[in-house]
Amino acid sequence: MTATVEIIPILEDNYCYILQDSATQKTAVIDPGEAEPVIAYLEGRDITPDFILNTHYHWDHTDGNAAIKKQFGCKIIGPTYEAAKIPGIDQTLRDGDIFQCGDIDISVKLTPGHTRGHICFYLPQDHILFSGDTLFSMGTGRLFEGSAEQMFEGLCWIKSLPPETMIYAGHEYTLDNAAFCLSIEPDNAALIKRGEQAHALRAQDKPTLPVSLATELETNAMLRASTAAQYADLRTKKDHF
């Protein structure tokens, strides 16, 4: 394993991630919805990023792109399907592509639902998933543009990954999601434990991420849905929770 990941809290509840290959020092900034704290972090550690990777075009994942690119000269890279909506994009990625960050292989997976062109970044060598707004801890993204069937298909792909995969999601939504999941499965012991751990972490202003896929499979009601119809029902209930 050569990948290291640092978490930078930005905006109200977003996370930006700094992915670095420890062998080559190649560095990618993932979903910078705000520039200032990211630039401060990088400059404070004398890191010059090579890439900005966007999972989708929403402003809270891309608004920092331009300033970071101007400061460091890095390339903006995002989904082919949303290239027109990401200003200054230099390179596009489509489903099935493998992107190299130094010696790190980054596999690109199209997971529409939240947006039509949303992609996830999976590092098979390191068992790391940057899930953007497709999967959160104990939740999933809202269906702004795609269908429940599309989102469910993407979630099934995530469920097929190794259980030790560590998930880095786009937002800190864990406490609210835990409350919803407990309303669905109030006797789920693993869920109760995870909720308690999450409350303890947030009380110390610490992220509840990353989280293992194994934990999510035990605690995330959305992932525990076995059909697209079941998922759609849960997603509707969460929208009105």
VENFEN-V734488 format. One record per residue. N is the residue number from 1. RES is the residue in three letters. OMEGA is omega in radians with two decimals (* if undefined). NEAR is the number of other ideal C-beta (glycine too) atoms within 8 Angstrom. Layout:
n = {N:N}
res = {RES:RES}
omega = {OMEGA:OMEGA}
near = {NEAR:NEAR}
This chain:
n = {1:2:3:4:5:6:7:8:9:10:11:12:13:14:15:16:17:18:19:20:21:22:23:24:25:26:27:28:29:30:31:32:33:34:35:36:37:38:39:40:41:42:43:44:45:46:47:48:49:50:51:52:53:54:55:56:57:58:59:60:61:62:63:64:65:66:67:68:69:70:71:72:73:74:75:76:77:78:79:80:81:82:83:84:85:86:87:88:89:90:91:92:93:94:95:96:97:98:99:100:101:102:103:104:105:106:107:108:109:110:111:112:113:114:115:116:117:118:119:120:121:122:123:124:125:126:127:128:129:130:131:132:133:134:135:136:137:138:139:140:141:142:143:144:145:146:147:148:149:150:151:152:153:154:155:156:157:158:159:160:161:162:163:164:165:166:167:168:169:170:171:172:173:174:175:176:177:178:179:180:181:182:183:184:185:186:187:188:189:190:191:192:193:194:195:196:197:198:199:200:201:202:203:204:205:206:207:208:209:210:211:212:213:214:215:216:217:218:219:220:221:222:223:224:225:226:227:228:229:230:231:232:233:234:235:236:237:238:239:240:241}
res = {MET:THR:ALA:THR:VAL:GLU:ILE:ILE:PRO:ILE:LEU:GLU:ASP:ASN:TYR:CYS:TYR:ILE:LEU:GLN:ASP:SER:ALA:THR:GLN:LYS:THR:ALA:VAL:ILE:ASP:PRO:GLY:GLU:ALA:GLU:PRO:VAL:ILE:ALA:TYR:LEU:GLU:GLY:ARG:ASP:ILE:THR:PRO:ASP:PHE:ILE:LEU:ASN:THR:HIS:TYR:HIS:TRP:ASP:HIS:THR:ASP:GLY:ASN:ALA:ALA:ILE:LYS:LYS:GLN:PHE:GLY:CYS:LYS:ILE:ILE:GLY:PRO:THR:TYR:GLU:ALA:ALA:LYS:ILE:PRO:GLY:ILE:ASP:GLN:THR:LEU:ARG:ASP:GLY:ASP:ILE:PHE:GLN:CYS:GLY:ASP:ILE:ASP:ILE:SER:VAL:LYS:LEU:THR:PRO:GLY:HIS:THR:ARG:GLY:HIS:ILE:CYS:PHE:TYR:LEU:PRO:GLN:ASP:HIS:ILE:LEU:PHE:SER:GLY:ASP:THR:LEU:PHE:SER:MET:GLY:THR:GLY:ARG:LEU:PHE:GLU:GLY:SER:ALA:GLU:GLN:MET:PHE:GLU:GLY:LEU:CYS:TRP:ILE:LYS:SER:LEU:PRO:PRO:GLU:THR:MET:ILE:TYR:ALA:GLY:HIS:GLU:TYR:THR:LEU:ASP:ASN:ALA:ALA:PHE:CYS:LEU:SER:ILE:GLU:PRO:ASP:ASN:ALA:ALA:LEU:ILE:LYS:ARG:GLY:GLU:GLN:ALA:HIS:ALA:LEU:ARG:ALA:GLN:ASP:LYS:PRO:THR:LEU:PRO:VAL:SER:LEU:ALA:THR:GLU:LEU:GLU:THR:ASN:ALA:MET:LEU:ARG:ALA:SER:THR:ALA:ALA:GLN:TYR:ALA:ASP:LEU:ARG:THR:LYS:LYS:ASP:HIS:PHE}
omega = {3.13:-3.06:2.95:-3.11:3.03:-3.09:3.06:3.06:3.11:3.13:-3.08:-3.07:3.11:2.96:2.93:-3.10:3.05:3.14:-3.13:3.02:-3.06:-3.13:-3.05:-3.07:3.02:-2.98:3.07:3.02:-3.04:3.06:3.10:3.12:-3.14:-3.02:-2.90:-3.12:3.13:3.10:3.13:3.12:-3.08:-3.13:3.14:3.14:3.10:3.12:3.04:-3.09:3.11:-3.02:2.86:3.13:3.11:3.07:3.10:-2.91:-3.05:-2.99:-3.08:3.03:-3.03:-3.01:3.11:-3.05:-2.97:-3.10:3.12:3.09:3.14:-3.09:-2.98:-3.14:-3.12:-3.13:3.07:-3.06:-3.11:-3.06:3.08:-3.00:-3.12:-3.05:-3.11:-3.10:-3.14:-3.08:3.04:-3.09:-3.09:-3.08:3.14:3.14:3.11:-3.11:3.11:3.11:2.99:3.13:-3.12:2.95:-2.98:3.12:-3.11:3.00:3.10:-3.13:-3.08:3.12:3.05:3.14:-3.11:-3.12:3.06:2.90:-3.07:-3.06:-3.08:3.06:3.01:3.10:-3.12:3.13:-3.03:-3.14:-3.03:-3.13:3.13:3.07:2.96:-2.94:3.11:3.13:3.01:-3.12:2.98:3.02:-3.13:3.11:3.05:3.10:3.04:-3.14:-3.11:-3.03:-3.09:-3.09:3.05:3.13:3.11:3.14:-3.13:3.11:3.09:3.12:3.09:3.06:3.12:-3.14:-3.13:-3.12:3.11:-3.08:3.13:3.11:3.12:-3.01:3.07:-3.05:-3.04:-3.05:3.01:-3.12:-2.89:-3.07:3.12:3.12:3.13:3.13:3.11:-3.12:3.10:3.08:3.12:-3.08:-3.04:-3.10:-3.14:-3.05:3.13:3.12:3.11:3.14:3.14:3.10:3.12:3.11:-3.13:3.10:3.14:3.13:-3.12:3.08:3.09:-3.12:3.09:3.11:3.02:-3.14:0.03:3.09:-3.11:3.04:3.11:3.11:3.13:3.13:3.12:-2.91:-3.04:-3.11:3.14:3.13:-3.10:3.04:-3.07:3.10:3.09:3.13:3.09:3.11:-3.13:3.12:3.13:-3.13:3.10:3.11:3.13:3.14:-3.11:-3.10:*}
near = {4:10:13:6:11:8:10:11:8:12:7:3:6:15:15:16:13:16:15:13:14:7:7:6:8:12:14:13:17:15:15:16:13:12:13:8:11:16:11:8:12:13:8:6:6:5:10:9:13:9:13:15:15:16:18:15:12:8:6:8:16:15:10:15:15:9:10:16:13:7:8:9:6:12:9:14:13:16:16:8:8:14:10:4:5:13:6:8:11:6:7:9:11:10:7:7:8:8:11:8:12:10:8:14:9:12:11:15:12:12:15:13:16:16:14:8:12:19:15:16:14:13:13:7:9:9:10:12:15:14:15:16:16:16:15:14:14:15:14:10:13:7:11:7:8:12:7:12:8:10:19:13:9:15:15:8:10:15:9:5:11:6:8:8:12:11:14:14:13:11:9:11:11:14:11:8:13:14:10:14:15:12:7:9:9:6:4:11:6:9:14:9:8:13:12:8:9:13:9:8:10:12:6:6:4:6:8:12:12:8:9:11:15:8:10:14:11:10:12:14:11:13:11:8:13:4:7:10:7:9:14:11:9:12:14:8:10:10:7:5:7}
